[in-house]
Amino acid sequence: MDNQGKVAWKWAAPVGAAVLLLSARRLRRRARTLAAGAVAAHSRRDGQALGRRASDRTSSYEQLRDLSAALQTIREEERAHIARELHDDLGQLLATLRVDLSLLLQQPYATPLAVRQMRGMDKLLLQAITSLRRIASNLRPSALDEGGLYYALQTLCDEWEQRHNVACQLDAQEDELIPDDRYSTAVFRIVQESLTNIARHAHASHVWISVRKRDSCLQLRIEDNGRGIAPPDLAKAHSFGLLGMRERVWALGGEIDIGAQQGKRDGAGSGALIAIDLPLPRE
């Protein structure tokens, strides 16, 4: 019995080792499967988190753009309100004072010294009225309300040309430029900002502005023969003028491209081109 038991034990030992080896292999495979599942689950969670973060960034960006458009609208409304207040209240007051002063100058009892003082006061009042008109026009161009977009752009080009001694040519048809106030204000401000940048940086001798209606789109092109716009200029963090133009265009659902001219205009410089396409609202 003992011998047989020993024999049985000798034969049973390898079988137990095989079972243990097989169980270890299964455990390793199971561990690898669990590890792979954990990695896959972690990757899915990371992907979902990245997707949520990307979606949140997109949503935040759209909200910031909507906020920027709303602030632009509020800003224009406030500027128009202040301009009307200056013109209607302070402007009328200064004009009345000047009329009263002119009546005093016509009185026979005025001494020569008083006449000189009153004439000096009249000059100061005239300067104050001129400054007031300039400030009110910068806040809200009266030409937009008086004659529409075409008249406002033509007035802006003429005044800019006289101030900077740079030729400014407007190519537009008056009957095509009858958008609503929101579009008119946006186009005027874009052209105004562009001319300001040209005067400061371009060193140009000629500027071409084209505003034409093509089907349901308003196409605005601003070109100059100056030194052009380098890519680093577009990437500057404090290029608020260009940023403001982009925000105005994007708020109206349009497209804007700022870069070098496609076809070189007259002049020594390569020049810059601002191309804007604004989809017009349905009538």
HELIX and SHEET records of a PDB file:
HELIX    1   1 ASP A    2  GLU A   85  1                                  84    
HELIX    2   2 LEU A   86  GLY A   91  3                                   6    
HELIX    3   3 GLN A   92  LEU A  105  1                                  14    
HELIX    4   4 PRO A  112  LEU A  139  1                                  28    
HELIX    5   5 SER A  142  HIS A  164  1                                  23    
HELIX    6   6 GLU A  174  GLU A  176  5                                   3    
HELIX    7   7 ASP A  181  ASN A  197  1                                  17    
HELIX    8   8 ILE A  198  ALA A  202  3                                   5    
HELIX    9   9 PRO A  231  LEU A  234  1                                   4    
HELIX   10  10 PHE A  240  ALA A  251  1                                  12    
SHEET    1   A 5 ALA A 167  ALA A 172  0                                        
SHEET    2   A 5 HIS A 206  ARG A 214  1                                        
SHEET    3   A 5 CYS A 217  ASP A 224 -1                                        
SHEET    4   A 5 ALA A 272  PRO A 279 -1                                        
SHEET    5   A 5 GLU A 255  ALA A 260 -1                                        
END                                                                             
